[in-house]
Amino acid sequence: MSERIELAIDGMSCDHCTGRVKKALEGVDGVTAAEVTLDPGRAVVRGEGLDAAALAAVVTDAGYEARPAG
């Protein structure tokens, strides 16, 4: 069964930013899809064996701040 994790992302200001975050998230093992929106700054990630901390870390490595959305 596919898992779903939603992240709140700070620091994105344009479509280039959302594309960069999407590419970073889709590069994580187990991720099958990532949908990133600028307003509000959110990412919905789907896949198998997902780890919210690992997903947030790749977003941070891409230059943005991320945390599980609650």
mmCIF file as Biopython writes it, N, C-alpha, C and O atoms, coordinates in Angstrom:
data_model
#
loop_
_atom_site.group_PDB
_atom_site.id
_atom_site.type_symbol
_atom_site.label_atom_id
_atom_site.label_alt_id
_atom_site.label_comp_id
_atom_site.label_asym_id
_atom_site.label_entity_id
_atom_site.label_seq_id
_atom_site.pdbx_PDB_ins_code
_atom_site.Cartn_x
_atom_site.Cartn_y
_atom_site.Cartn_z
_atom_site.occupancy
_atom_site.B_iso_or_equiv
_atom_site.auth_seq_id
_atom_site.auth_asym_id
_atom_site.pdbx_PDB_model_num
ATOM 1   N N  . MET A ? 1  ? 0.845  -1.192 0.000   1.0 0.0 1  A 1 
ATOM 2   C CA . MET A ? 1  ? 0.000  0.000  0.000   1.0 0.0 1  A 1 
ATOM 3   C C  . MET A ? 1  ? 0.880  1.242  0.000   1.0 0.0 1  A 1 
ATOM 4   O O  . MET A ? 1  ? 1.858  1.309  0.746   1.0 0.0 1  A 1 
ATOM 5   N N  . SER A ? 2  ? 0.553  2.197  -0.805  1.0 0.0 2  A 1 
ATOM 6   C CA . SER A ? 2  ? 1.336  3.414  -0.941  1.0 0.0 2  A 1 
ATOM 7   C C  . SER A ? 2  ? 1.172  4.302  0.293   1.0 0.0 2  A 1 
ATOM 8   O O  . SER A ? 2  ? 0.077  4.444  0.836   1.0 0.0 2  A 1 
ATOM 9   N N  . GLU A ? 3  ? 2.275  4.886  0.713   1.0 0.0 3  A 1 
ATOM 10  C CA . GLU A ? 3  ? 2.268  5.816  1.838   1.0 0.0 3  A 1 
ATOM 11  C C  . GLU A ? 3  ? 2.180  7.242  1.301   1.0 0.0 3  A 1 
ATOM 12  O O  . GLU A ? 3  ? 2.451  7.501  0.128   1.0 0.0 3  A 1 
ATOM 13  N N  . ARG A ? 4  ? 1.793  8.158  2.187   1.0 0.0 4  A 1 
ATOM 14  C CA . ARG A ? 4  ? 1.679  9.570  1.831   1.0 0.0 4  A 1 
ATOM 15  C C  . ARG A ? 4  ? 2.230  10.397 2.979   1.0 0.0 4  A 1 
ATOM 16  O O  . ARG A ? 4  ? 1.824  10.222 4.128   1.0 0.0 4  A 1 
ATOM 17  N N  . ILE A ? 5  ? 3.152  11.298 2.671   1.0 0.0 5  A 1 
ATOM 18  C CA . ILE A ? 5  ? 3.698  12.225 3.662   1.0 0.0 5  A 1 
ATOM 19  C C  . ILE A ? 5  ? 3.566  13.627 3.104   1.0 0.0 5  A 1 
ATOM 20  O O  . ILE A ? 5  ? 3.874  13.876 1.938   1.0 0.0 5  A 1 
ATOM 21  N N  . GLU A ? 6  ? 3.103  14.550 3.951   1.0 0.0 6  A 1 
ATOM 22  C CA . GLU A ? 6  ? 3.000  15.945 3.549   1.0 0.0 6  A 1 
ATOM 23  C C  . GLU A ? 6  ? 4.022  16.760 4.335   1.0 0.0 6  A 1 
ATOM 24  O O  . GLU A ? 6  ? 4.130  16.641 5.555   1.0 0.0 6  A 1 
ATOM 25  N N  . LEU A ? 7  ? 4.765  17.585 3.614   1.0 0.0 7  A 1 
ATOM 26  C CA . LEU A ? 7  ? 5.767  18.452 4.218   1.0 0.0 7  A 1 
ATOM 27  C C  . LEU A ? 7  ? 5.392  19.913 4.015   1.0 0.0 7  A 1 
ATOM 28  O O  . LEU A ? 7  ? 4.875  20.298 2.967   1.0 0.0 7  A 1 
ATOM 29  N N  . ALA A ? 8  ? 5.661  20.714 5.033   1.0 0.0 8  A 1 
ATOM 30  C CA . ALA A ? 8  ? 5.565  22.172 4.903   1.0 0.0 8  A 1 
ATOM 31  C C  . ALA A ? 8  ? 6.962  22.645 4.522   1.0 0.0 8  A 1 
ATOM 32  O O  . ALA A ? 8  ? 7.947  22.242 5.140   1.0 0.0 8  A 1 
ATOM 33  N N  . ILE A ? 9  ? 7.049  23.504 3.501   1.0 0.0 9  A 1 
ATOM 34  C CA . ILE A ? 9  ? 8.346  23.943 2.991   1.0 0.0 9  A 1 
ATOM 35  C C  . ILE A ? 9  ? 8.410  25.457 2.989   1.0 0.0 9  A 1 
ATOM 36  O O  . ILE A ? 9  ? 7.524  26.127 2.459   1.0 0.0 9  A 1 
ATOM 37  N N  . ASP A ? 10 ? 9.468  25.991 3.588   1.0 0.0 10 A 1 
ATOM 38  C CA . ASP A ? 10 ? 9.698  27.432 3.629   1.0 0.0 10 A 1 
ATOM 39  C C  . ASP A ? 10 ? 10.868 27.791 2.728   1.0 0.0 10 A 1 
ATOM 40  O O  . ASP A ? 10 ? 11.807 27.010 2.571   1.0 0.0 10 A 1 
ATOM 41  N N  . GLY A ? 11 ? 10.804 28.978 2.139   1.0 0.0 11 A 1 
ATOM 42  C CA . GLY A ? 11 ? 11.915 29.487 1.360   1.0 0.0 11 A 1 
ATOM 43  C C  . GLY A ? 11 ? 11.733 29.426 -0.143  1.0 0.0 11 A 1 
ATOM 44  O O  . GLY A ? 11 ? 12.565 29.949 -0.885  1.0 0.0 11 A 1 
ATOM 45  N N  . MET A ? 12 ? 10.652 28.792 -0.613  1.0 0.0 12 A 1 
ATOM 46  C CA . MET A ? 12 ? 10.408 28.740 -2.053  1.0 0.0 12 A 1 
ATOM 47  C C  . MET A ? 12 ? 9.752  30.057 -2.475  1.0 0.0 12 A 1 
ATOM 48  O O  . MET A ? 12 ? 8.862  30.567 -1.794  1.0 0.0 12 A 1 
ATOM 49  N N  . SER A ? 13 ? 10.207 30.598 -3.613  1.0 0.0 13 A 1 
ATOM 50  C CA . SER A ? 13 ? 9.646  31.864 -4.070  1.0 0.0 13 A 1 
ATOM 51  C C  . SER A ? 13 ? 9.211  31.866 -5.532  1.0 0.0 13 A 1 
ATOM 52  O O  . SER A ? 13 ? 8.663  32.859 -6.010  1.0 0.0 13 A 1 
ATOM 53  N N  . CYS A ? 14 ? 9.449  30.763 -6.247  1.0 0.0 14 A 1 
ATOM 54  C CA . CYS A ? 14 ? 9.104  30.739 -7.672  1.0 0.0 14 A 1 
ATOM 55  C C  . CYS A ? 14 ? 8.927  29.301 -8.155  1.0 0.0 14 A 1 
ATOM 56  O O  . CYS A ? 14 ? 9.155  28.349 -7.408  1.0 0.0 14 A 1 
ATOM 57  N N  . ASP A ? 15 ? 8.521  29.161 -9.408  1.0 0.0 15 A 1 
ATOM 58  C CA . ASP A ? 15 ? 8.325  27.830 -9.989  1.0 0.0 15 A 1 
ATOM 59  C C  . ASP A ? 15 ? 9.630  27.054 -10.082 1.0 0.0 15 A 1 
ATOM 60  O O  . ASP A ? 15 ? 9.628  25.826 -9.986  1.0 0.0 15 A 1 
ATOM 61  N N  . HIS A ? 16 ? 10.739 27.752 -10.268 1.0 0.0 16 A 1 
ATOM 62  C CA . HIS A ? 16 ? 12.038 27.078 -10.296 1.0 0.0 16 A 1 
ATOM 63  C C  . HIS A ? 16 ? 12.286 26.393 -8.952  1.0 0.0 16 A 1 
ATOM 64  O O  . HIS A ? 16 ? 12.794 25.272 -8.907  1.0 0.0 16 A 1 
ATOM 65  N N  . CYS A ? 17 ? 11.931 27.060 -7.874  1.0 0.0 17 A 1 
ATOM 66  C CA . CYS A ? 17 ? 12.101 26.491 -6.533  1.0 0.0 17 A 1 
ATOM 67  C C  . CYS A ? 17 ? 11.282 25.208 -6.380  1.0 0.0 17 A 1 
ATOM 68  O O  . CYS A ? 17 ? 11.783 24.201 -5.878  1.0 0.0 17 A 1 
ATOM 69  N N  . THR A ? 18 ? 10.014 25.250 -6.816  1.0 0.0 18 A 1 
ATOM 70  C CA . THR A ? 18 ? 9.184  24.059 -6.672  1.0 0.0 18 A 1 
ATOM 71  C C  . THR A ? 18 ? 9.735  22.911 -7.505  1.0 0.0 18 A 1 
ATOM 72  O O  . THR A ? 18 ? 9.690  21.757 -7.079  1.0 0.0 18 A 1 
ATOM 73  N N  . GLY A ? 19 ? 10.250 23.215 -8.677  1.0 0.0 19 A 1 
ATOM 74  C CA . GLY A ? 19 ? 10.853 22.180 -9.515  1.0 0.0 19 A 1 
ATOM 75  C C  . GLY A ? 19 ? 12.087 21.568 -8.870  1.0 0.0 19 A 1 
ATOM 76  O O  . GLY A ? 19 ? 12.315 20.362 -8.967  1.0 0.0 19 A 1 
ATOM 77  N N  . ARG A ? 20 ? 12.875 22.398 -8.218  1.0 0.0 20 A 1 
ATOM 78  C CA . ARG A ? 20 ? 14.080 21.914 -7.547  1.0 0.0 20 A 1 
ATOM 79  C C  . ARG A ? 20 ? 13.719 20.985 -6.385  1.0 0.0 20 A 1 
ATOM 80  O O  . ARG A ? 20 ? 14.343 19.940 -6.199  1.0 0.0 20 A 1 
ATOM 81  N N  . VAL A ? 21 ? 12.707 21.374 -5.609  1.0 0.0 21 A 1 
ATOM 82  C CA . VAL A ? 21 ? 12.265 20.545 -4.490  1.0 0.0 21 A 1 
ATOM 83  C C  . VAL A ? 21 ? 11.676 19.238 -5.003  1.0 0.0 21 A 1 
ATOM 84  O O  . VAL A ? 21 ? 11.963 18.174 -4.456  1.0 0.0 21 A 1 
ATOM 85  N N  . LYS A ? 22 ? 10.852 19.307 -6.051  1.0 0.0 22 A 1 
ATOM 86  C CA . LYS A ? 22 ? 10.249 18.100 -6.633  1.0 0.0 22 A 1 
ATOM 87  C C  . LYS A ? 22 ? 11.326 17.124 -7.099  1.0 0.0 22 A 1 
ATOM 88  O O  . LYS A ? 22 ? 11.238 15.927 -6.826  1.0 0.0 22 A 1 
ATOM 89  N N  . LYS A ? 23 ? 12.331 17.624 -7.794  1.0 0.0 23 A 1 
ATOM 90  C CA . LYS A ? 23 ? 13.406 16.776 -8.289  1.0 0.0 23 A 1 
ATOM 91  C C  . LYS A ? 23 ? 14.164 16.126 -7.129  1.0 0.0 23 A 1 
ATOM 92  O O  . LYS A ? 23 ? 14.500 14.944 -7.190  1.0 0.0 23 A 1 
ATOM 93  N N  . ALA A ? 24 ? 14.432 16.899 -6.076  1.0 0.0 24 A 1 
ATOM 94  C CA . ALA A ? 24 ? 15.141 16.355 -4.915  1.0 0.0 24 A 1 
ATOM 95  C C  . ALA A ? 24 ? 14.333 15.243 -4.254  1.0 0.0 24 A 1 
ATOM 96  O O  . ALA A ? 24 ? 14.874 14.187 -3.924  1.0 0.0 24 A 1 
ATOM 97  N N  . LEU A ? 25 ? 13.044 15.482 -4.062  1.0 0.0 25 A 1 
ATOM 98  C CA . LEU A ? 25 ? 12.197 14.487 -3.410  1.0 0.0 25 A 1 
ATOM 99  C C  . LEU A ? 25 ? 12.056 13.228 -4.254  1.0 0.0 25 A 1 
ATOM 100 O O  . LEU A ? 25 ? 12.090 12.119 -3.722  1.0 0.0 25 A 1 
ATOM 101 N N  . GLU A ? 26 ? 11.900 13.389 -5.559  1.0 0.0 26 A 1 
ATOM 102 C CA . GLU A ? 26 ? 11.718 12.227 -6.437  1.0 0.0 26 A 1 
ATOM 103 C C  . GLU A ? 26 ? 12.997 11.408 -6.578  1.0 0.0 26 A 1 
ATOM 104 O O  . GLU A ? 26 ? 12.962 10.288 -7.088  1.0 0.0 26 A 1 
ATOM 105 N N  . GLY A ? 27 ? 14.125 11.959 -6.130  1.0 0.0 27 A 1 
ATOM 106 C CA . GLY A ? 27 ? 15.377 11.220 -6.149  1.0 0.0 27 A 1 
ATOM 107 C C  . GLY A ? 27 ? 15.583 10.319 -4.947  1.0 0.0 27 A 1 
ATOM 108 O O  . GLY A ? 27 ? 16.564 9.577  -4.891  1.0 0.0 27 A 1 
ATOM 109 N N  . VAL A ? 28 ? 14.672 10.372 -3.984  1.0 0.0 28 A 1 
ATOM 110 C CA . VAL A ? 28 ? 14.777 9.558  -2.771  1.0 0.0 28 A 1 
ATOM 111 C C  . VAL A ? 28 ? 14.226 8.166  -3.040  1.0 0.0 28 A 1 
ATOM 112 O O  . VAL A ? 28 ? 13.162 8.015  -3.640  1.0 0.0 28 A 1 
ATOM 113 N N  . ASP A ? 29 ? 14.961 7.148  -2.590  1.0 0.0 29 A 1 
ATOM 114 C CA . ASP A ? 29 ? 14.505 5.763  -2.758  1.0 0.0 29 A 1 
ATOM 115 C C  . ASP A ? 29 ? 13.114 5.585  -2.165  1.0 0.0 29 A 1 
ATOM 116 O O  . ASP A ? 29 ? 12.836 6.048  -1.058  1.0 0.0 29 A 1 
ATOM 117 N N  . GLY A ? 30 ? 12.254 4.918  -2.903  1.0 0.0 30 A 1 
ATOM 118 C CA . GLY A ? 30 ? 10.908 4.619  -2.441  1.0 0.0 30 A 1 
ATOM 119 C C  . GLY A ? 30 ? 9.866  5.631  -2.874  1.0 0.0 30 A 1 
ATOM 120 O O  . GLY A ? 30 ? 8.673  5.332  -2.836  1.0 0.0 30 A 1 
ATOM 121 N N  . VAL A ? 31 ? 10.288 6.835  -3.290  1.0 0.0 31 A 1 
ATOM 122 C CA . VAL A ? 31 ? 9.338  7.863  -3.714  1.0 0.0 31 A 1 
ATOM 123 C C  . VAL A ? 31 ? 8.858  7.547  -5.124  1.0 0.0 31 A 1 
ATOM 124 O O  . VAL A ? 31 ? 9.660  7.348  -6.036  1.0 0.0 31 A 1 
ATOM 125 N N  . THR A ? 32 ? 7.536  7.502  -5.290  1.0 0.0 32 A 1 
ATOM 126 C CA . THR A ? 32 ? 6.968  7.265  -6.615  1.0 0.0 32 A 1 
ATOM 127 C C  . THR A ? 32 ? 6.441  8.551  -7.237  1.0 0.0 32 A 1 
ATOM 128 O O  . THR A ? 32 ? 6.343  8.650  -8.460  1.0 0.0 32 A 1 
ATOM 129 N N  . ALA A ? 33 ? 6.096  9.556  -6.396  1.0 0.0 33 A 1 
ATOM 130 C CA . ALA A ? 33 ? 5.597  10.832 -6.906  1.0 0.0 33 A 1 
ATOM 131 C C  . ALA A ? 33 ? 5.737  11.904 -5.836  1.0 0.0 33 A 1 
ATOM 132 O O  . ALA A ? 33 ? 5.631  11.630 -4.640  1.0 0.0 33 A 1 
ATOM 133 N N  . ALA A ? 34 ? 5.975  13.127 -6.289  1.0 0.0 34 A 1 
ATOM 134 C CA . ALA A ? 34 ? 6.011  14.283 -5.390  1.0 0.0 34 A 1 
ATOM 135 C C  . ALA A ? 34 ? 5.286  15.431 -6.071  1.0 0.0 34 A 1 
ATOM 136 O O  . ALA A ? 34 ? 5.583  15.780 -7.214  1.0 0.0 34 A 1 
ATOM 137 N N  . GLU A ? 35 ? 4.341  16.008 -5.363  1.0 0.0 35 A 1 
ATOM 138 C CA . GLU A ? 35 ? 3.601  17.173 -5.866  1.0 0.0 35 A 1 
ATOM 139 C C  . GLU A ? 35 ? 3.963  18.348 -4.958  1.0 0.0 35 A 1 
ATOM 140 O O  . GLU A ? 35 ? 3.725  18.298 -3.752  1.0 0.0 35 A 1 
ATOM 141 N N  . VAL A ? 36 ? 4.535  19.397 -5.533  1.0 0.0 36 A 1 
ATOM 142 C CA . VAL A ? 36 ? 5.011  20.545 -4.762  1.0 0.0 36 A 1 
ATOM 143 C C  . VAL A ? 36 ? 4.246  21.789 -5.190  1.0 0.0 36 A 1 
ATOM 144 O O  . VAL A ? 36 ? 4.130  22.076 -6.382  1.0 0.0 36 A 1 
ATOM 145 N N  . THR A ? 37 ? 3.725  22.526 -4.211  1.0 0.0 37 A 1 
ATOM 146 C CA . THR A ? 37 ? 3.000  23.758 -4.494  1.0 0.0 37 A 1 
ATOM 147 C C  . THR A ? 37 ? 3.685  24.934 -3.810  1.0 0.0 37 A 1 
ATOM 148 O O  . THR A ? 37 ? 4.192  24.821 -2.694  1.0 0.0 37 A 1 
ATOM 149 N N  . LEU A ? 38 ? 3.687  26.050 -4.500  1.0 0.0 38 A 1 
ATOM 150 C CA . LEU A ? 38 ? 4.336  27.256 -4.004  1.0 0.0 38 A 1 
ATOM 151 C C  . LEU A ? 38 ? 3.508  27.935 -2.918  1.0 0.0 38 A 1 
ATOM 152 O O  . LEU A ? 38 ? 4.046  28.363 -1.897  1.0 0.0 38 A 1 
ATOM 153 N N  . ASP A ? 39 ? 2.198  28.032 -3.141  1.0 0.0 39 A 1 
ATOM 154 C CA . ASP A ? 39 ? 1.332  28.718 -2.183  1.0 0.0 39 A 1 
ATOM 155 C C  . ASP A ? 39 ? 0.126  27.849 -1.891  1.0 0.0 39 A 1 
ATOM 156 O O  . ASP A ? 39 ? -0.779 27.776 -2.722  1.0 0.0 39 A 1 
ATOM 157 N N  . PRO A ? 40 ? 0.076  27.196 -0.758  1.0 0.0 40 A 1 
ATOM 158 C CA . PRO A ? 40 ? 1.072  27.287 0.318   1.0 0.0 40 A 1 
ATOM 159 C C  . PRO A ? 40 ? 2.275  26.415 0.005   1.0 0.0 40 A 1 
ATOM 160 O O  . PRO A ? 40 ? 2.191  25.516 -0.832  1.0 0.0 40 A 1 
ATOM 161 N N  . GLY A ? 41 ? 3.370  26.668 0.657   1.0 0.0 41 A 1 
ATOM 162 C CA . GLY A ? 41 ? 4.589  25.879 0.471   1.0 0.0 41 A 1 
ATOM 163 C C  . GLY A ? 41 ? 4.407  24.483 1.029   1.0 0.0 41 A 1 
ATOM 164 O O  . GLY A ? 41 ? 4.606  24.243 2.220   1.0 0.0 41 A 1 
ATOM 165 N N  . ARG A ? 42 ? 4.029  23.569 0.160   1.0 0.0 42 A 1 
ATOM 166 C CA . ARG A ? 42 ? 3.750  22.201 0.588   1.0 0.0 42 A 1 
ATOM 167 C C  . ARG A ? 42 ? 4.287  21.212 -0.435  1.0 0.0 42 A 1 
ATOM 168 O O  . ARG A ? 42 ? 4.427  21.514 -1.620  1.0 0.0 42 A 1 
ATOM 169 N N  . ALA A ? 43 ? 4.583  20.018 0.070   1.0 0.0 43 A 1 
ATOM 170 C CA . ALA A ? 43 ? 4.914  18.899 -0.806  1.0 0.0 43 A 1 
ATOM 171 C C  . ALA A ? 43 ? 4.143  17.690 -0.312  1.0 0.0 43 A 1 
ATOM 172 O O  . ALA A ? 43 ? 4.141  17.386 0.881   1.0 0.0 43 A 1 
ATOM 173 N N  . VAL A ? 44 ? 3.498  17.014 -1.222  1.0 0.0 44 A 1 
ATOM 174 C CA . VAL A ? 44 ? 2.836  15.749 -0.919  1.0 0.0 44 A 1 
ATOM 175 C C  . VAL A ? 44 ? 3.647  14.674 -1.626  1.0 0.0 44 A 1 
ATOM 176 O O  . VAL A ? 44 ? 3.786  14.681 -2.849  1.0 0.0 44 A 1 
ATOM 177 N N  . VAL A ? 45 ? 4.176  13.755 -0.835  1.0 0.0 45 A 1 
ATOM 178 C CA . VAL A ? 45 ? 5.065  12.719 -1.357  1.0 0.0 45 A 1 
ATOM 179 C C  . VAL A ? 45 ? 4.380  11.371 -1.191  1.0 0.0 45 A 1 
ATOM 180 O O  . VAL A ? 45 ? 3.832  11.062 -0.133  1.0 0.0 45 A 1 
ATOM 181 N N  . ARG A ? 46 ? 4.420  10.574 -2.253  1.0 0.0 46 A 1 
ATOM 182 C CA . ARG A ? 46 ? 3.829  9.238  -2.216  1.0 0.0 46 A 1 
ATOM 183 C C  . ARG A ? 46 ? 4.895  8.207  -2.562  1.0 0.0 46 A 1 
ATOM 184 O O  . ARG A ? 46 ? 5.798  8.459  -3.359  1.0 0.0 46 A 1 
ATOM 185 N N  . GLY A ? 47 ? 4.764  7.041  -1.939  1.0 0.0 47 A 1 
ATOM 186 C CA . GLY A ? 47 ? 5.705  5.972  -2.225  1.0 0.0 47 A 1 
ATOM 187 C C  . GLY A ? 47 ? 5.648  4.889  -1.168  1.0 0.0 47 A 1 
ATOM 188 O O  . GLY A ? 47 ? 4.660  4.760  -0.444  1.0 0.0 47 A 1 
ATOM 189 N N  . GLU A ? 48 ? 6.716  4.114  -1.085  1.0 0.0 48 A 1 
ATOM 190 C CA . GLU A ? 48 ? 6.807  2.989  -0.162  1.0 0.0 48 A 1 
ATOM 191 C C  . GLU A ? 48 ? 8.005  3.174  0.762   1.0 0.0 48 A 1 
ATOM 192 O O  . GLU A ? 48 ? 9.078  3.577  0.314   1.0 0.0 48 A 1 
ATOM 193 N N  . GLY A ? 49 ? 7.827  2.882  2.052   1.0 0.0 49 A 1 
ATOM 194 C CA . GLY A ? 49 ? 8.927  2.957  3.006   1.0 0.0 49 A 1 
ATOM 195 C C  . GLY A ? 49 ? 9.454  4.369  3.201   1.0 0.0 49 A 1 
ATOM 196 O O  . GLY A ? 49 ? 10.658 4.566  3.368   1.0 0.0 49 A 1 
ATOM 197 N N  . LEU A ? 50 ? 8.570  5.343  3.182   1.0 0.0 50 A 1 
ATOM 198 C CA . LEU A ? 50 ? 8.986  6.741  3.275   1.0 0.0 50 A 1 
ATOM 199 C C  . LEU A ? 50 ? 9.383  7.112  4.698   1.0 0.0 50 A 1 
ATOM 200 O O  . LEU A ? 50 ? 8.814  6.610  5.667   1.0 0.0 50 A 1 
ATOM 201 N N  . ASP A ? 51 ? 10.362 7.993  4.805   1.0 0.0 51 A 1 
ATOM 202 C CA . ASP A ? 51 ? 10.855 8.501  6.087   1.0 0.0 51 A 1 
ATOM 203 C C  . ASP A ? 51 ? 10.780 10.022 6.029   1.0 0.0 51 A 1 
ATOM 204 O O  . ASP A ? 51 ? 11.500 10.652 5.255   1.0 0.0 51 A 1 
ATOM 205 N N  . ALA A ? 52 ? 9.905  10.616 6.851   1.0 0.0 52 A 1 
ATOM 206 C CA . ALA A ? 52 ? 9.696  12.062 6.821   1.0 0.0 52 A 1 
ATOM 207 C C  . ALA A ? 52 ? 10.983 12.827 7.082   1.0 0.0 52 A 1 
ATOM 208 O O  . ALA A ? 52 ? 11.228 13.856 6.453   1.0 0.0 52 A 1 
ATOM 209 N N  . ALA A ? 53 ? 11.806 12.340 8.001   1.0 0.0 53 A 1 
ATOM 210 C CA . ALA A ? 53 ? 13.067 13.027 8.315   1.0 0.0 53 A 1 
ATOM 211 C C  . ALA A ? 53 ? 14.015 13.004 7.124   1.0 0.0 53 A 1 
ATOM 212 O O  . ALA A ? 53 ? 14.687 13.999 6.853   1.0 0.0 53 A 1 
ATOM 213 N N  . ALA A ? 54 ? 14.080 11.890 6.413   1.0 0.0 54 A 1 
ATOM 214 C CA . ALA A ? 54 ? 14.950 11.790 5.240   1.0 0.0 54 A 1 
ATOM 215 C C  . ALA A ? 54 ? 14.452 12.700 4.122   1.0 0.0 54 A 1 
ATOM 216 O O  . ALA A ? 54 ? 15.251 13.321 3.422   1.0 0.0 54 A 1 
ATOM 217 N N  . LEU A ? 55 ? 13.138 12.780 3.956   1.0 0.0 55 A 1 
ATOM 218 C CA . LEU A ? 55 ? 12.578 13.666 2.935   1.0 0.0 55 A 1 
ATOM 219 C C  . LEU A ? 55 ? 12.863 15.123 3.272   1.0 0.0 55 A 1 
ATOM 220 O O  . LEU A ? 55 ? 13.238 15.903 2.396   1.0 0.0 55 A 1 
ATOM 221 N N  . ALA A ? 56 ? 12.687 15.492 4.539   1.0 0.0 56 A 1 
ATOM 222 C CA . ALA A ? 56 ? 12.982 16.863 4.960   1.0 0.0 56 A 1 
ATOM 223 C C  . ALA A ? 56 ? 14.457 17.179 4.753   1.0 0.0 56 A 1 
ATOM 224 O O  . ALA A ? 56 ? 14.803 18.298 4.375   1.0 0.0 56 A 1 
ATOM 225 N N  . ALA A ? 57 ? 15.329 16.205 4.997   1.0 0.0 57 A 1 
ATOM 226 C CA . ALA A ? 57 ? 16.772 16.417 4.840   1.0 0.0 57 A 1 
ATOM 227 C C  . ALA A ? 57 ? 17.149 16.725 3.395   1.0 0.0 57 A 1 
ATOM 228 O O  . ALA A ? 57 ? 17.995 17.588 3.158   1.0 0.0 57 A 1 
ATOM 229 N N  . VAL A ? 58 ? 16.545 16.043 2.424   1.0 0.0 58 A 1 
ATOM 230 C CA . VAL A ? 58 ? 16.904 16.328 1.028   1.0 0.0 58 A 1 
ATOM 231 C C  . VAL A ? 58 ? 16.392 17.698 0.607   1.0 0.0 58 A 1 
ATOM 232 O O  . VAL A ? 58 ? 17.012 18.364 -0.222  1.0 0.0 58 A 1 
ATOM 233 N N  . VAL A ? 59 ? 15.268 18.123 1.170   1.0 0.0 59 A 1 
ATOM 234 C CA . VAL A ? 59 ? 14.763 19.468 0.875   1.0 0.0 59 A 1 
ATOM 235 C C  . VAL A ? 59 ? 15.719 20.506 1.470   1.0 0.0 59 A 1 
ATOM 236 O O  . VAL A ? 59 ? 16.008 21.521 0.837   1.0 0.0 59 A 1 
ATOM 237 N N  . THR A ? 60 ? 16.203 20.251 2.675   1.0 0.0 60 A 1 
ATOM 238 C CA . THR A ? 60 ? 17.179 21.143 3.304   1.0 0.0 60 A 1 
ATOM 239 C C  . THR A ? 60 ? 18.452 21.192 2.483   1.0 0.0 60 A 1 
ATOM 240 O O  . THR A ? 60 ? 19.018 22.267 2.287   1.0 0.0 60 A 1 
ATOM 241 N N  . ASP A ? 61 ? 18.908 20.060 2.003   1.0 0.0 61 A 1 
ATOM 242 C CA . ASP A ? 61 ? 20.105 20.009 1.160   1.0 0.0 61 A 1 
ATOM 243 C C  . ASP A ? 61 ? 19.913 20.800 -0.138  1.0 0.0 61 A 1 
ATOM 244 O O  . ASP A ? 61 ? 20.874 21.308 -0.715  1.0 0.0 61 A 1 
ATOM 245 N N  . ALA A ? 62 ? 18.646 20.895 -0.592  1.0 0.0 62 A 1 
ATOM 246 C CA . ALA A ? 62 ? 18.349 21.659 -1.812  1.0 0.0 62 A 1 
ATOM 247 C C  . ALA A ? 62 ? 18.269 23.170 -1.534  1.0 0.0 62 A 1 
ATOM 248 O O  . ALA A ? 62 ? 18.139 23.971 -2.460  1.0 0.0 62 A 1 
ATOM 249 N N  . GLY A ? 63 ? 18.349 23.549 -0.244  1.0 0.0 63 A 1 
ATOM 250 C CA . GLY A ? 63 ? 18.391 24.974 0.091   1.0 0.0 63 A 1 
ATOM 251 C C  . GLY A ? 63 ? 17.118 25.552 0.691   1.0 0.0 63 A 1 
ATOM 252 O O  . GLY A ? 63 ? 16.961 26.771 0.753   1.0 0.0 63 A 1 
ATOM 253 N N  . TYR A ? 64 ? 16.210 24.694 1.133   1.0 0.0 64 A 1 
ATOM 254 C CA . TYR A ? 64 ? 14.949 25.146 1.690   1.0 0.0 64 A 1 
ATOM 255 C C  . TYR A ? 64 ? 14.754 24.519 3.062   1.0 0.0 64 A 1 
ATOM 256 O O  . TYR A ? 64 ? 15.510 23.630 3.452   1.0 0.0 64 A 1 
ATOM 257 N N  . GLU A ? 65 ? 13.743 24.980 3.799   1.0 0.0 65 A 1 
ATOM 258 C CA . GLU A ? 65 ? 13.437 24.410 5.104   1.0 0.0 65 A 1 
ATOM 259 C C  . GLU A ? 65 ? 12.178 23.566 4.975   1.0 0.0 65 A 1 
ATOM 260 O O  . GLU A ? 65 ? 11.211 23.971 4.330   1.0 0.0 65 A 1 
ATOM 261 N N  . ALA A ? 66 ? 12.196 22.380 5.599   1.0 0.0 66 A 1 
ATOM 262 C CA . ALA A ? 66 ? 11.036 21.494 5.516   1.0 0.0 66 A 1 
ATOM 263 C C  . ALA A ? 66 ? 10.795 20.839 6.861   1.0 0.0 66 A 1 
ATOM 264 O O  . ALA A ? 66 ? 11.717 20.592 7.638   1.0 0.0 66 A 1 
ATOM 265 N N  . ARG A ? 67 ? 9.516  20.567 7.108   1.0 0.0 67 A 1 
ATOM 266 C CA . ARG A ? 67 ? 9.099  19.858 8.309   1.0 0.0 67 A 1 
ATOM 267 C C  . ARG A ? 67 ? 7.796  19.146 7.992   1.0 0.0 67 A 1 
ATOM 268 O O  . ARG A ? 67 ? 7.064  19.568 7.097   1.0 0.0 67 A 1 
ATOM 269 N N  . PRO A ? 68 ? 7.498  18.079 8.709   1.0 0.0 68 A 1 
ATOM 270 C CA . PRO A ? 68 ? 6.205  17.426 8.483   1.0 0.0 68 A 1 
ATOM 271 C C  . PRO A ? 68 ? 5.065  18.414 8.709   1.0 0.0 68 A 1 
ATOM 272 O O  . PRO A ? 68 ? 5.057  19.139 9.704   1.0 0.0 68 A 1 
ATOM 273 N N  . ALA A ? 69 ? 4.114  18.443 7.797   1.0 0.0 69 A 1 
ATOM 274 C CA . ALA A ? 69 ? 2.960  19.338 7.931   1.0 0.0 69 A 1 
ATOM 275 C C  . ALA A ? 69 ? 1.984  18.699 8.901   1.0 0.0 69 A 1 
ATOM 276 O O  . ALA A ? 69 ? 1.735  17.494 8.855   1.0 0.0 69 A 1 
ATOM 277 N N  . GLY A ? 70 ? 1.440  19.521 9.773   1.0 0.0 70 A 1 
ATOM 278 C CA . GLY A ? 70 ? 0.538  18.949 10.759  1.0 0.0 70 A 1 
ATOM 279 C C  . GLY A ? 70 ? -0.743 19.645 10.931  1.0 0.0 70 A 1 
ATOM 280 O O  . GLY A ? 70 ? -1.567 19.228 11.745  1.0 0.0 70 A 1 
#
